[in-house]
Amino acid sequence: MKKIYSLVGKSWTEFSIIAVLSFLGMFGKLGVSELQPLGSAAHAAISREILRRNDWLTLHWPYCPEFEDFYQFPPLFFWCQAICYKIFGISDTTSKYTSAFFGFLTIIGTFYLGKMMVNSYTGFLSAMTLILFPYFFRHSRKCEVETILIFFILLGYIFFILAEKYDRKFILLSGISTGLAFLSKGPPAAVVPLSIVIYYLITKQYKKLTDGYLWLSMLLSIIIPLFWIIPQIIYKGDAFYKKFVINQVLWKITGGDRPAVTLKQKILNYTYFFRVFFSYYLPWSITGLFGIYKIIKSRIQQFYILFLWVLIVWTGFTIAGYKDDYYLLAFFPGWAVINGFIFYHWTQKVKNQVVVSSGILSIIMLFVVLFTPIKFDKVRNPEFKELARYIKTIVPQEERVIIYNMYYWDMIALFAWYCDRGVTHPVTTIEELEKKFFCPQTKFLFIKKEDLEKFPSKIRNKMYPLVSCGRFCLLTNNKIESAKIVL
């Protein structure tokens, strides 16, 4: 225990700088921007629905008939977000707390992983790699499920290193972390036990493969998700198998709605992450290669677990047909430690200057957060906050708003969160609009002003504006006893 305590202590200067910078980076000016479609707005509405229905077993996407029962992700993130709403209230800002909190913990965890593997200065540089990586913050400062997955995967590796260095019982906590990672985003959590087994094989530590603690750890990683899966099977029948295993997991493995068919598509699919890694992840994708070279040249065996972390995540997502550029964030804490290792060798002679400079940066960051109007996030749909309060009073809750020439999934996410209403599938032609909108029943149309201006006057003259704000306006086909509102 004294060794573990020494691991936590004796690096207060570096830790304090990391803690301040990561906290300010994650939570500073968090309420400036609105929630973005598709993911953030949808995830916020799904989390809010837990409290409304008091249903903690099955997730629900309100006003979305395609995913009324939402099995696209396991529930842990949404549970945490619902608890966050219960404590802090429901708003755009509090919707980002869970993701930002786990982003903060990920940076802190990266600091300690680097410290365990080399020393505190390496941990400091590893954490700084994450802090100076805007792409990581871009995904952390949203209502998204990535950072909770990344954190629990990272935690699994931290406990594995502790088990290797100090006490084999820590590997049980690695199994628990893996189980929680599965409850966060499913199969990617398998990277932890898989890399541990391969690590023991390539380092010829065969006896550890028969260690009871290792197998109990793996059993725990399976048991924890079963606390959610078994009740699903009991109360929902085959919904978990059909909607999560088939419609989500296997759907992504086979390529989703964009499978590779031609030879060119298959080549581009399998090389996708090379193009992404050496663009979105610069400059750390390049500097990390120097770290790999140094580690292999020095034959530092303990770093092989990080190599496996990177390799398995990369390979697993490459094999799966469906890809997104942020998937590689699942190994980035490990990559950050590889960067921290080479930065340690490059900068150890100027360590004090690096730490002092980072301390000054933390003070500047604090000043920027408290006293300047600088925004950390892009504001994309500012109109929805204003429009929502009027749409909720004008449009009956059961009425689905007709949308014209807009992306359905973005609109159904934004309307569910901001307006507490649903939308129809988009109408894309004037002929369709005349059939669906001009009828005896009162209908509501949401449209961009630029599209409305292209309509013939004979069509526009039959429409009655209700709310106008920024790029959008809401119209009805029948006169409503209320004045036109211009925001």
LINZICOR-V343543 format. One record per run of one state. SS is the DSSP state (a for helix, b for strand, c for the rest). FROM is the first residue (numbers start at 0). TO is the last residue. If there is no record, write none. Layout:
ss=SS from=FROM to=TO
ss=SS from=FROM to=TO
//
This chain:
ss=c from=0 to=0
ss=a from=1 to=7
ss=c from=8 to=10
ss=a from=11 to=26
ss=c from=27 to=37
ss=a from=38 to=52
ss=c from=53 to=57
ss=b from=58 to=58
ss=c from=59 to=63
ss=a from=64 to=66
ss=c from=67 to=68
ss=b from=69 to=69
ss=c from=70 to=74
ss=a from=75 to=87
ss=c from=88 to=92
ss=a from=93 to=116
ss=c from=117 to=118
ss=a from=119 to=130
ss=c from=131 to=132
ss=a from=133 to=139
ss=c from=140 to=144
ss=a from=145 to=164
ss=c from=165 to=168
ss=a from=169 to=201
ss=c from=202 to=204
ss=a from=205 to=209
ss=c from=210 to=210
ss=a from=211 to=235
ss=c from=236 to=237
ss=a from=238 to=252
ss=c from=253 to=261
ss=a from=262 to=269
ss=c from=270 to=270
ss=a from=271 to=276
ss=c from=277 to=282
ss=a from=283 to=297
ss=c from=298 to=299
ss=a from=300 to=318
ss=c from=319 to=323
ss=a from=324 to=370
ss=c from=371 to=381
ss=a from=382 to=393
ss=c from=394 to=398
ss=b from=399 to=403
ss=c from=404 to=406
ss=a from=407 to=418
ss=c from=419 to=420
ss=b from=421 to=422
ss=c from=423 to=425
ss=b from=426 to=426
ss=c from=427 to=428
ss=a from=429 to=436
ss=c from=437 to=442
ss=b from=443 to=447
ss=a from=448 to=451
ss=c from=452 to=455
ss=a from=456 to=459
ss=c from=460 to=462
ss=b from=463 to=468
ss=c from=469 to=470
ss=b from=471 to=475
ss=c from=476 to=483
ss=b from=484 to=485
ss=c from=486 to=486
//
